[in-house]
């Protein structure tokens, strides 16, 4: 059994991709070394040390899942500076996706919460009536969704369990908007500009930044449908019948074949997705129980630029614009001009504001979007090297009065085994936002306990429901020795509503727990969410 993941629904978590046994053992070794370094001198909280805690919180910490675990709690009133609760506040903890608070904050403040990505299409060549003799160049701007999640009211659509986790988390679902919405709009605008024929090529200009393999998943300047093909399998009407498969987005030369069969109620639902080496031919096999809800899986788009080029050529055809170049083929980036001086913009797509994207990243723990922020911070300095985003983040943390030495990060998502934060440093960042004009926007972008995002299914009927806004985080690996799961981290950090309009900042988390299976991991997530709920309830009752 091998799991390596940092998605963080407190009800559902699992790996983005399964790893090999060698990779699991390597990562386990790194985690073990890190835990020893971070916690080797810190004793497990003895029973007597729990006596002054809320008894409900103390009873959670005494559960059998945590015999060797280390807990941290930090709660502070940002107005008075009073520390309400503090346990291991200055110890390094594995944050999981709580680390997204840092990268998204840096990106938000660098770009601005109202920043919109404007993706242009340039006509490079000469116009002869309705014919462009030359190329259409789509200049990618790092737009996370390119309209593929935009609702009619301009907000960004998300579900509690995002399609990016579909291979690993039961219950992942699709949003309603068409993944090709932005591409279709660009094509219609080209037609509206008077062009009906392109006697040349269509090219994606992806020179904004270079994809960094150290960021996993690695962002690309052009992103369509999170660089994924969605595969939705629905059972047939009777056992033995072929299951129905719906997939999107339909772009050549991608094709999908399914041999999935429907089986009797109660029989296993087990789907296997096998793409070809280039990702364009996808085979779905296995079984689905007749009483199963539709099951979503995804397959990677291997070449986002070639995919986007073909998608635009096909959209242009639908809009009434013919292109002489073949739709399927590599993206001819060598034809791109040095600059676009004199090349008119014939189409542009404008994204929702960045705070809407931050909301998506926080609510569903969107790993690609979180890593994208590192690259966008680099671009803000004129660099195309994603790693140059970290000095920008460093500068922001300094201005936010966050102790940088209390934070270790290697990406934007919180997926590196060496990532560490102290609860106090997280609280410093959260306090910073409380002193800005965007405090409410930032807080409301976080998952809400019992309501939405990664906290949707926790504490649905407790008094704290709707009164905790926080980012969750999970790191779990396979413990091959004991045939169980080692839960490196389960954490939550954000804001507790103490009374109307007033919010304490907090961190609650556990490192070094274990679980027999994925359900046990979800139980630990619920325990941590319950700790947050009890902190809120206790403080609210005293206010």
N, C-alpha and C positions, 0 to 999 in steps of 0.2 A: 504494500500500500504506500503510495507516495502522494503527498499533497504539499503544495508550496503556493500560498496565496496571501494576498493582502486586500481583496475586496472586503467590504465591511458592512454588509447588512447584519444587524445584530440578530437577525433570524436566519439568514442564509449566507453562507460563505463557502468558497472553495476555490481551487486553483484556476487561473486564467488558462493555463496549459499544463498538462501533466509533464513531469520531468523524468529523465532516465534515473535508474537506481544510482548510478555514479554521481549524477548531479545532486540527488537528494542527500546522499551521504556527505558530499562536499559541503552543501549548505548546512546540514546538521552540525558538521564539525565547526563551521564558522559561527553558527549560532551558539553552540556550546562554549566556544572560546570567548565569545562576546559576553555571554551570561556570567561566566566565571569572572571576567574582568569587571563587569558592571556590578555584580552582586556578591562576589566572593566574600567580601567583608561585611555584608549586610545579612543579619540573621533574619529568619522568618519571624513574623510578628508573633511573639508569645501570647498565650491566652490572656494573661493579666494586662497586657498592653492594649487589649481590645475593650477593656471594661468601661472606658470613658467614651466609647463610640456609641452611636445609636445602636441599640441591641439588634435591630433588623439588619444593619450593615455588618455587625460583628458575627451574626449567625451565618451570613453568606461567606465571610472569610474563613469560617471554621468548617466549611463543607469538605467532604472527602476529595473533591477535585483539586484542592489547593494545599496538599501537605507540604510541598516544597516551594510554593509560589511566593512571590513578592508583590504586595499590594501598595498602591500609591493613591493618595487622595489629597487634593488641594482645592480649597474654596476660599474666595476672597471677595469682600465688598469693594468694588472699584472706586466708589465715591470716598469712603472713609479710609481705605487701605487696610481695614481690619481683616486679619486672617481668621476665617471662621473655622476651618479645619485644615490640618496639615499632617500628612504621613508620608515620609520619604520624598518630600517635595524637591529635594536637591539631588536625588539619585538619578542616574541615567536610566531611562526606560525605553524599551522598544516601542515605537509609537504606532506601527502599521500606518494606516491611512489617515490617522490624526495628523501626520506630517503634511497632508495636503493643505492644512491651514496656513502653513508657511509659504509654500510655493504659490498658491492662489492669491494670498495676500500680497505678495511681492508683485505678481503680475497685475493684479487689480490696481495697485497704487502706481505702477509704472505706466500702464496704458490709460487708466482712468475707468471708473465704473460705467461711464457713458460711452466709452470707445466702441465704435462699430468698424468691422472689417469690410472694406469695399474692394471687391474682386472685379477687376476690369477685363474686358476683351478688347484688344487693339487690332485694328485693320492695318496690317503691314504690307504695303504695296500700292498699287494704283487702282482707282475706280474707273471702270469703263461702263457707264450706265449702271445697271443693277449687278454687274459682275465685279468682284474684287479679284484682280490679278495679283495674287500674293497670298499671304497667310493670315489666318486669325490666330492670335496668340492670347491665351487665357493666362493671366499673371496671378498665380496663386498667392494668397495673402495670409495663410495660416488660419483661415476660418474653420472652426471646429466642426460645424455642421453643414455649412453651405446651403442653408434652407431646408435641409433634410429633417429637421425637428421643429421647424417654426410653425406654430399654430396660426390660424387666421387672425387672432388678436395680437400677433407679434411676439408672444411669449414662446419659450422653448419647452417642448414637450419632453416628459420623462415618465418612466414607470418605476415602481418601487424596486423591482429587480430588472436591471437593464439588460438589453440584448447582448451587450458586450460580455456578460457573464453566462450566456445561455448554455455553453458547453459544460458548465460546472455547477450551476445553481438551479435546482428545480423551481419552476414557476416563472422563469424569465419571460417577458412579453415584449411585443413590439409597440412602438408609438404609431399614431395614425398618419402623420404626414408622409408624403412621398419622398423617399430618399433622394430622388433626382429633381426635386422641386427647384433648387437653385440653378441647376444646369438647364432645366427647361425654360426658366425665366430668361437666362442669358441668351438662349437660342431664339426666343421670341423677340427679344430686343434687337438682335442682329437683323432679323427679318424686318422689324419695324424701322430700322435705319435705312432701308431701301435695298439691302443686299439680298439677292436671290440665288447667287452662284458664287462659289469660292473656287477660282481656278488656281489652286495651290494646295496648301495643307492647313491643318489645325494642330496647334502645338500648345502643350502645357509648359509654361515658364515656371519652374519650381526652384529658382535660384535664391529664394528668400532665405533659406537656411539648408544646411546639409543634415540629413537624418543621422542621428547619433546612435549607434548600436548599443551603447552603454545605457541608454534610456529604453526600458522595456515596459510597455510597447513603445517603439520608436516613432515619434511624430513625423509627419511629412507635410510640406507646405500645402499640398492639395489633399483634402480629406473628404471622401464621399462615403456616407453610411458607416463612419468609423473604420473605413477600409475593410469592411466585412460583407459577405454574402449571407443573408438570412435564409434559413431553411426551416419551414414550419410544417410538421407532420401531423395529420389528423387521422384518427382511426377510421376504417371503413365501416360499413353498415353491419357486417356479419363477420364472425371469426373465419379466418382464411382469406378474406378479401384483401385486395391491395389497398394499402393506406394511401390517403391523398397527400400530395406534397405541393405546397405553395412556396415560392422563393422570390427574393428580390434583392437588389434591383436587377432587372433584366438588361444586361449589356453584353454584346458580343465580345469575345467568342465564348463567354462563360455559359456552361450548360450543366444541368443537374439531372441525374438519373436516380430513381428510387426503386428499390426492391423490398421495401418495408412491408411486412404482412401484419394484418390484424390478428390478435390472439384473444382468447377468452378473458373475461373479467377476472382480475386477480392474478393473471399470468404476468411475467416480467415485461416491462417496457424497457427495451435496450436498443439504442440507436448508435450506429457507427458512421462517422463521416470520413470519407477517404478522398482527398483531392489529388489531382495529378501534380507532377513536379512544379508546373508553372501555375497551378491553382485554378486553371480555367475549366477543367472537367472534374465534376464532383459526383461522387457515388455515395448514396445514403442507403444503408442496409440495416437489417435487424427486425425487431418486433415492437408493436405498440398494443397495449391492452384496449379492448373495445370500450371500456369505461374510462379511459384516460382522457384528460384534457389535451388539447393540442400541445405538442412538444416542440420547442424551438432549439435549433442548433445553429452554429455559424461556421463559416469557412473564410480564411484569410484571403484578401485581395493582395496578391504578391507584388504587383507593379501598379501602384496607385496612379502614376502619371499616364501610363498607357491606357489604363481603365478610364480615367477622366477624359482623355483625348477621344476615345471611342464613344463614350457616353455623350460628349458634346456633338460629335459628328452625327450620331443617331438622332439627337434632339434637334439639330439643325434640319435634318431631313423631315422630321415630323412638323417642323415649323414652316417648311416650304423653302429651305435653302439647300441647294445641291453643293456637294463638295467633290472635286475631281479626285482627290487622294482617297486611297482605300481606308475604310473605317477601322479595320483591324490591322494592328502593326505596332511596332515600337514608337515611342514618342521621339520625334526628330529634333531633339534639343539643340543639335549643332546648327540648326537654321536660325536660332534666335538672334535678334539684333543686340548690339551692345546696349542700346538705349531705345526708348520709344518716342524720342523727339520727332514731332511731325507725323506720328502714326496715331490717327484719331481713335478715341474710345468709342466703340459702337455698341457696347453693352456693359453694364455693371450690376453686380449683386451686392446689396448692403445687408449686413447681418443684424441681428438683435444686438443690444448693448452687452458689453462684457459681463456686467453683473448678472445677466441672464445665463451666460455660459458658466459663471462661477456657481450659480445655483444648481445647474445640471451637474457639475463636477462634484459639488458637495453632497447633493441629495443622493446620487446613485454611486458615489465614489468612482468617478469616471477617470480611469488611469491614463488613457491616452490624452485627455484634456489637461490633466494635471501635469504630465510631462511636457505637453505642448507649451505650457506657460514658461518653462525654463528656456525654451528656444525663442519664444517671443520676447523675453527680457533681453536675450542676447541681441536680437534684431534691433531692439531699441537703441543699442549702442553702435549700430552699423555693422555688427558682426554677423556672419552666417554660421558661426561655430556655436552650437548649443551650449557647450560648457561655459561660454562667456556670459551666460545668464546668471551664474552663481555669484560673481562679484556684484551684480545689480541687486540680487537678493540680499547679499551681505550688507550693502549700503542701506537698503530699506530697513533691515532689522536694526541697524544702528540708529536710524532716525526714529524707529518705533520704540527705542529703549529696551530692546530684547537682548539679553545676555547671549551673544553669539557663541561663546564657548560652551554654552549649555545646550547647544543644538548641533547635531551631526546629520548631514543629509547628502545623499549622492544622486538623488533624482527628485522629481516633483511629486511622485505618487506615494512615497513611503514604502518602496518595495525592496530596498537593499538591506541585507542582513546586518550591516554595520550602522544603520540609521539609529540615532538615539536622541532623545529630548529629555529635559527635566520637566516635571509638572509645573514648576514655577516659571520656566521659560514660556511654556504654552500659555499660562495665565498672563504673562506680560504682554504677549501678542494680543490676546483677547481684550485686555484692558486698553491697549492702544486703540483698538477699533471703537471702544466705547467713548473715546474722546474725540471722535471725528463726526463730521456731518453725515456720514454714510453708515453710522452705527446700526440703524434699524435695517437697512438693506442688507448689510453683511449678516446680521443675526438671522434674518428671515431666509437667507440663502441656505442656512444649515438645515439638516434633517430635524424634524420636530417629533418629539417622543409620542408614540402612539398614533401619529397622523400620517407621515409621509417619509419617503426615502428609506434610508437604511435603518431608521428607527420606527418604521410604520407598524410592525407587528409586535413591538414590545410595549408592555404597560398600557394596553388599549383601554382598560377600564379603571386605572388607578387615579388617585387625585392629582398626580403630577402630569397627567396626559395633557399635551398641548402647552406645557409650561416649562419644558426643557428643549432648548435648541442646541444641537451639538453634532460634531463630526465624530464618527466612529472609526475604529481601526482594528485590524486583525492580522496576525502573522501566525500561520500554522504550517508545520512540516510533519512528514511521516516519521514516527518513532519505530524504526524497523526492528530494533532490539526487543521491544515490548509489544509489538503489533498493535500499536495505538497511535494516536495523534498527539504530538507535542504542540501545545498552544503557546508559542513564543510571546504573543501579546494579544490582549483584548483590552481596548481602551475607548474612552469617550471623553470629549472635551468641548466646552462651549459655555452656554449661559443658562442660569437658573432664574426664573422669574420669581422674585421674592415677594413683590407686591406690584400692583399695576404700574408699569413704566419703569420699574427698577429691576436690575438683573445683577446677580453675582456671577463672577467667572469661576470656572471649575475644571478640574481634571480628575478622572477616576479610572484606574486601570490595574490590570494584573499581568505579570510576566511569569513564565515558567509553570503554567498549569498543564494539565493533560486531560485527554478525553478518549473514550473507547471508540467513538465514531463521530461522524459529522453532526449527528443530533446532539452529542455531548458538547461539541464546539458551540452550537447554537444556544445550548443551555448556559454556557459561560457568558456568551454575549448578553443573554437576558439577565444574568446576575449583575453584570456591570451596569446595564441599563437600570436595573432596580436600585443599585447604589446611588446613581444619579437622581432617581426619583425620590429616594428617601432623603437625600440631601436637600432637595427642593422642598419637600413636604415639611421637614424639620425647620428649615429657615423661614418658610412662609408662615408657619404657626407661631413663630416668635416675633414676626414683624407686626 
